[in-house]
Amino acid sequence: MIYCGIIIVAFITACSAFRQQSVGVKGQLMCGDKPATGELLKLFNHNTVGSDDQLASTKTDKQGNYTIEGGIGAILSMDVQLKIYTNCNDGIMPCKREITFGIPSDYVTRSEKVKTYFNGGSLNLQFKFKDESRSCLS
């Protein structure tokens, strides 16, 4: 009987370790003095080992605004990245610019629903970002 109790407690502990985590980001993208409409954004959980987990994707609206949220069940805290794929100020270059931002861990919650959205503010995509890359598969 004691062994049964120990197994049940171990099972409950293991299940609670895989609790749902969620995160949300809101903001606006501009391309110069115009809203960056239809720009693709993706949320990822960056994994040290293996491939990253895509949590969500969305596109900006006619005013360049976006709201994106996603989550995953995991033991370790998420390392969330927001990736923006854009042709803003890109001329005739092939593929899209991929710009990656880390989201502060304070905005990751251990629940299925986002408690507090990270405010990404208004960002002008004409900036050149230090670690931006190119993506043809976005």
N, C-alpha and C positions, 0 to 999 in steps of 0.2 A: 504494500500500500504506500509506503514511504517513497519507493522508487517511482510509482505512478505520479505522486505529487511533484517530485523533482522533475520528471519529464514534462509535466504540464507547465510548471513554472519556467523551465528552459524554453519550451515552445512559445509561450506568451512573450518572454523576453526577446527571443529572436524575431518574432513577428513585429513587435513594437519598434525594433531597431530599423525596420524598413518603412518608417513613416513617410507619408507624403510630404514633399516640400514644394513650395510655390514661390513665384516671383513675378513682378509686373513692372513694366516701364511705360511711361507716357512722355510725349514730347512733340516737337515740330521740326521738320527739316525744310531748309530753304536752299535754293540754288541762286546765289546772288540776292537780288531783291524780289525774287518770285518764289512761291511755294514749290517745293520739290514733290510733285504729284506722282503717284504710282511707283514710288521707290520701294524696293523689297527690303524687309527687315526680318532677321531670324534670331531667336534666342537659343543659345546652346549651353549645356552643362559641360564645361571643359574637364576632360578626364586626363589624369597624368599618364595612365596606362590604357591603351586601346583608343578607339575612336570616340569623338565627342557625341553627346546625345542631343539631338535637336528637340527642343521643348515646344517651340511654336514658330509660326511665321505669319506675317501680315504685310500689307502695303499701305503707304500713306494715302490720305484722302485728298480732295481738291485743294484744301488749305495747307497741305503738307503735314497734317497732324497724324499721329499714330498712337495706338494703345496696343500693347502686346503683353500677354501673360502665358505662363506655362508652368509645368511642374513635373516631378518624377518621384518615385519612391526610392529612397537610398539610405544607406547607413551613414555615410559621410556627408558633410555639408556640401551643398552645390557650389561650384565655382562658375558663376554665370557670366556669359559674354553675350553682348548684343552686336550682331554683325549687320552692317548696312551695305547694300549693293547698289551702286549708282554710276551713271554716266555723266553726272553734273561736271561741267568744266573739263570735259575729257577729250574734246576734239574728235578725231577719227580713230582713236586707239581701239584695238580689238578688246572684246570682253568688258567686264565692268570692274570698277574700283571696288575693292572689299575693305571696309573700314571696321575695325574691331575695338569695342570698348568693354572694359570690365565693369560689372555691376557690383557695388559694395555689398558685402555679405550681410549687413544690417537689414537689407531689404528681402532677404530670403527667409521665409517663414515655414515653420513645421506644421503646416496645415494644407488642406486642399484648396482653400480660397486665399487670394492675395489680401494681406492686411493693409499694407502701405505700399503704394506704387513709388518707384524711383522716378523723380522728375528729371528727365533728360534735357529739359529746357528747349530753347530754339537754337538749332545748330546750322550754320551755313556750310554746305558741302563743298563750297569753292576752296575751303582750306585744304592744304596738302598735309596729310597726317604722316608722322614719322614711320610707322610700321604698316602702312597700308599695302595691300597686295592686289592682285588681279584674279578674278574668277570668271571662267567661261561656263561654269556649271551651275551657277546660282539659279 
